Amino acid sequence: MEVTKVTNATRNFKIGELETHALRGVNLSVNTGEFTALVGPSGSGKTTLLQLIGLLDLPTSGQVFINGREATGLSRDQRADLRKQTIGFIFQFFALIPTLTAYENVELPLLLNGIKPAERHSRVSAMIEAVGLSDRSHHRPDQLSGGEQQRIAVARALSIKPSLVLADEPTANLDTENGKQVMDIMQKLNRETGVTFIFATHDPRVIKYAQRVVTLRDGMIVDDNGKSK
């Protein structure tokens, strides 16, 4: 089953008289349970494509589907609702709220989705345990290492039971050992839950984890070693 599909997507940015073509007619389909890397040099379009799939941006032309639903024609509020119910995000800079504990950061998207307290507690506790940080759940981000912060970000992304998790350079600010721990956890959760992961990276150590590698250059897909049928 297709979790996301992008058809004939372009994305142009104009600054003054200069127009940049970040994506040029991209077509991509990703199925349930895939662990897919978007790779390519800086400026290749991989982050722009990730933002379109995550409904954080709209294509200049083309369409984006999430679980079979065409999303580009939805209103801003409808896209926000679809995003918060079906897509988890893991960012390069962790994006944890500094005044909240690890537990509260993982709980936040559940509060926004109106999940009842008992269910929230069950999910948050299970996810923090899954990333191996039960003993750190009441610490604030500034009391956690970078690797621990990113593991909490992984727990937060999975707490809503998403169809899709998007990670933009998830190990870029981590040392080798912490980066390996984060990727091992993401891979384990992918296998255990069946949630689809798409991550953008240029790190060869991260790329080796991918079941499927989609290579972009100059806003186009130039190679795909596991194209969905």
KAJOPE-V181985 format. One record per run of one state. SS is the DSSP state (h for helix, s for strand, l for the rest). FROM is the first residue (numbers start at 1). TO is the last residue. If there is no record, write none. Layout:
((SS & FROM & TO) (SS & FROM & TO))
This chain:
((l & 1 & 1) (s & 2 & 15) (l & 16 & 17) (s & 18 & 31) (l & 32 & 34) (s & 35 & 39) (l & 40 & 45) (h & 46 & 53) (l & 54 & 60) (s & 61 & 66) (l & 67 & 68) (s & 69 & 70) (l & 71 & 75) (h & 76 & 86) (s & 87 & 90) (l & 91 & 100) (s & 101 & 101) (h & 102 & 112) (l & 113 & 116) (h & 117 & 130) (l & 131 & 133) (h & 134 & 136) (l & 137 & 139) (s & 140 & 140) (h & 141 & 143) (l & 144 & 145) (h & 146 & 159) (l & 160 & 163) (s & 164 & 168) (l & 169 & 175) (h & 176 & 193) (l & 194 & 195) (s & 196 & 201) (l & 202 & 203) (h & 204 & 207) (l & 208 & 211) (s & 212 & 217) (l & 218 & 219) (s & 220 & 224) (l & 225 & 229))
